[in-house]
Amino acid sequence: MEAAADKPKFKKLGRHSKKSSYDSQINRLDDGCLMLIFSFLSPIPDRYNTALVCRRWRFLACHPQHWLRVDRSVKELTEPGVYPSIETAVSAARPGDTILIAAGGIHRTSNIQIKKPLCLIGAGEIPDDTTLICSRGSDSALEFLSTCKLANLTVRAELGCCLLHRSGRLTIDGCILQCESNPLDHLSHAIVTTATSSDQLSLSQPVMKNNNADCVTVMRTRIEGGAKAVLTSGTLSLQQVRVIYARTSLFFWFNVVQH
């Protein structure tokens, strides 16, 4: 009876000891090695979740080497990699950088041109936590002239469009695009693209496989208000539309590519 009673207890201690051993081994790595590991993680949610483990991991996961941060509460640029507005972060960013936009409150954006490959991500748990508002009198909140990605953000346009796509490959993943419904809603659109694909592209080769092709890819995104979701004035057209009906809203998947 004593041997039978001791056996489960021994196994439990063994599992706990093994886990502690794994924890201590990864923490023996130096900061440079951990930062290299974190660089292979996707910014959201993997790298963001690593920042919740401990102070050391938070410091390494949020290091400016991985991404820039936008925090409206910042008054002076004393902390490296932290900026008070999206416009200043975009200006300071290098091609390929990721910009993490703080949750809470409203970020005012107006005709911000993005001419280099960047990734803009909302830091909240859901897109509603991070809101970008484009005021009246502006053509768009964000204007894209390069390959970029938006994720986990709410973009609201009082008049005009939420996103203006000029060129490049734009990916919109897990966002909310809101346009006001009013007597002038024919001027209000979630996405406007003026891109014109090159005539030199091979018609036998799918455009989406061409890294240089202009296109817009929308995934898991809610679109509200406006005259229509997409307005095209170039040679791109809306294709491969898929809709998921939820209890309170619709979520869209579609591509805007050369027909």
C-alpha positions in Angstrom: 0.0 0.0 0.0 2.8 2.4 0.8 4.5 1.7 -2.5 1.3 2.3 -4.4 0.7 5.6 -2.6 4.2 6.9 -3.3 4.1 6.1 -7.0 1.7 9.0 -8.2 3.5 11.4 -6.0 6.9 10.5 -7.5 5.6 11.0 -11.1 4.2 14.4 -10.2 7.5 15.6 -8.8 9.3 14.2 -11.9 7.1 16.3 -14.3 7.6 19.4 -12.2 11.4 18.9 -12.1 11.5 18.4 -15.9 9.6 21.6 -16.6 11.8 23.6 -14.2 14.8 22.3 -16.1 13.4 23.5 -19.4 12.7 26.9 -18.0 16.1 27.3 -16.6 17.8 26.2 -19.9 16.1 28.9 -22.1 16.8 31.6 -19.5 20.5 30.7 -19.7 20.6 32.1 -23.2 22.1 35.5 -23.5 20.0 38.5 -24.6 21.4 38.5 -28.2 20.4 34.8 -28.7 16.9 35.4 -27.3 16.3 38.4 -29.5 17.3 36.4 -32.5 14.7 33.8 -31.5 12.1 36.4 -31.0 12.8 37.9 -34.4 11.4 34.7 -36.1 8.1 35.1 -34.3 5.1 36.8 -35.9 4.6 40.2 -34.3 1.0 39.4 -33.4 0.2 37.3 -31.4 3.4 35.4 -30.8 6.0 38.1 -30.1 3.4 40.2 -28.4 2.7 37.3 -26.0 6.3 36.7 -25.2 6.4 40.2 -23.7 4.0 39.1 -21.0 6.3 36.4 -19.6 8.6 38.5 -17.5 10.4 41.8 -17.4 13.5 40.5 -19.3 11.4 39.0 -22.1 9.3 42.2 -22.3 12.4 44.3 -22.7 13.7 42.0 -25.5 10.4 41.4 -27.3 9.6 45.2 -27.4 13.2 46.2 -28.4 13.3 48.8 -31.2 15.2 46.3 -33.2 12.0 44.3 -33.6 9.4 47.1 -34.0 8.6 50.7 -33.4 5.9 51.7 -31.0 3.3 54.5 -31.2 2.1 55.8 -27.8 0.1 59.1 -27.7 1.1 59.6 -24.1 4.8 60.1 -25.1 5.7 63.8 -25.0 9.4 63.6 -25.7 11.3 61.2 -27.8 13.5 60.0 -24.9 12.7 56.3 -25.2 14.3 54.7 -28.3 11.8 53.4 -30.8 8.7 55.0 -29.2 6.8 57.8 -31.0 3.9 60.1 -30.2 2.1 59.7 -33.5 1.8 57.3 -36.5 3.1 59.9 -38.8 6.4 60.3 -36.9 6.8 56.6 -36.6 6.3 56.1 -40.3 8.8 58.8 -41.0 11.4 57.2 -38.7 10.8 53.7 -39.8 13.1 51.8 -42.1 11.8 49.5 -44.9 10.6 46.3 -43.5 9.9 47.6 -39.9 6.8 46.8 -37.9 5.0 49.6 -36.1 2.9 48.6 -33.0 0.2 51.2 -32.3 -0.9 51.5 -28.7 -4.4 50.5 -27.7 -6.9 52.9 -26.1 -8.0 56.3 -27.2 -8.0 57.6 -30.8 -5.2 58.1 -33.2 -5.8 61.0 -35.6 -4.5 60.2 -39.1 -4.9 62.3 -42.2 -3.3 61.6 -45.7 -0.3 59.8 -44.2 1.7 58.6 -47.2 3.6 55.3 -46.7 6.3 54.9 -49.4 8.2 52.0 -47.9 7.4 48.4 -46.9 5.9 48.5 -43.4 3.6 46.5 -41.2 1.2 48.5 -38.9 -0.4 46.5 -36.1 -2.9 47.4 -33.3 -1.7 46.5 -29.9 -5.1 45.7 -28.4 -6.7 42.3 -28.0 -9.3 43.2 -30.7 -9.4 45.7 -33.6 -11.8 48.0 -31.7 -9.1 48.6 -29.1 -7.0 50.6 -31.6 -8.8 53.2 -33.7 -7.5 55.5 -36.4 -9.8 58.3 -37.4 -9.5 60.3 -40.6 -11.3 63.7 -40.3 -13.4 65.5 -42.9 -11.4 67.3 -45.5 -8.9 64.5 -45.9 -8.8 62.1 -48.8 -7.8 59.1 -46.7 -6.4 58.0 -43.4 -3.5 56.1 -44.9 -2.1 56.3 -48.5 0.0 53.3 -49.7 2.6 53.6 -52.3 4.5 50.4 -51.3 4.0 46.9 -50.1 2.4 47.0 -46.6 0.3 45.1 -44.1 -2.4 46.3 -41.7 -3.6 44.1 -38.9 -5.8 44.3 -35.8 -6.8 47.9 -36.5 -10.0 50.0 -36.8 -9.9 52.7 -39.4 -12.7 55.2 -39.6 -13.3 57.8 -42.2 -15.7 60.7 -41.6 -15.7 61.5 -45.4 -13.5 60.1 -48.1 -11.9 56.6 -47.8 -10.3 54.7 -45.0 -7.4 53.4 -47.2 -6.0 54.7 -50.4 -4.0 52.3 -52.4 -1.7 53.7 -55.1 0.7 50.9 -55.7 2.3 47.9 -54.1 0.8 44.8 -52.4 -1.5 45.8 -49.6 -2.7 43.2 -47.1 -5.5 44.0 -44.7 -5.9 41.3 -42.0 -8.3 41.2 -39.1 -9.3 44.9 -39.3 -12.5 47.0 -39.2 -13.1 49.6 -41.9 -15.8 52.1 -41.1 -17.3 54.8 -43.4 -20.0 57.3 -42.3 -23.4 56.9 -44.0 -24.7 60.4 -44.9 -26.2 62.2 -47.9 -22.7 62.3 -49.5 -22.0 58.6 -49.0 -21.2 58.3 -52.7 -17.9 60.0 -51.7 -17.2 57.5 -48.9 -15.5 54.2 -49.5 -13.6 51.7 -47.3 -10.9 51.1 -49.9 -10.0 53.1 -53.0 -7.3 51.8 -55.4 -5.9 53.7 -58.3 -3.3 51.1 -59.2 -2.7 50.1 -62.8 -0.9 46.9 -63.4 1.9 46.8 -66.0 1.0 45.7 -69.5 4.2 43.7 -69.5 2.8 41.1 -67.0 2.2 37.7 -68.6 -1.5 36.9 -68.9 -0.7 33.2 -68.4 0.8 33.8 -65.0 -1.5 34.6 -62.0 -1.0 38.1 -60.8 -0.9 37.1 -57.2 2.2 35.0 -57.8 4.1 38.0 -59.2 5.9 39.8 -56.3 5.9 43.0 -58.2 2.2 43.1 -59.0 -0.1 45.7 -57.5 -2.9 44.1 -55.5 -5.0 44.4 -52.3 -5.7 41.3 -50.2 -8.4 41.5 -47.5 -8.9 38.8 -44.9 -11.2 38.5 -41.8 -12.1 42.2 -42.1 -15.4 43.9 -41.2 -16.6 46.7 -43.5 -19.3 49.1 -42.4 -21.0 52.1 -44.2 -20.0 53.8 -47.4 -21.4 53.5 -50.9 -19.3 50.4 -51.6 -16.5 48.4 -50.0 -14.0 49.0 -52.9 -13.7 51.7 -55.5 -11.3 51.1 -58.4 -10.2 53.6 -60.9 -7.2 51.7 -62.4 -7.1 48.3 -64.0 -7.6 46.2 -60.8 -11.0 44.6 -60.1 -12.7 42.9 -57.1 -12.4 39.1 -57.2 -12.7 36.0 -55.1 -15.2 37.4 -52.6 -16.0 35.3 -49.6 -18.3 36.4 -46.7 -18.7 34.9 -43.2 -22.0 35.8 -41.5 -21.6 36.3 -37.8 -24.4 37.2 -35.3 -23.8 41.0 -35.4 -21.6 41.6 -38.5 -20.1 40.3 -41.7 -16.5 39.4 -42.2 -15.0 39.6 -45.7 -12.2 37.9 -47.6 -11.4 39.1 -51.1 -8.7 40.2 -53.6 -8.4 43.3 -55.7 -6.2 42.2 -58.6 -5.8 42.6 -62.4 -8.8 41.0 -64.2 
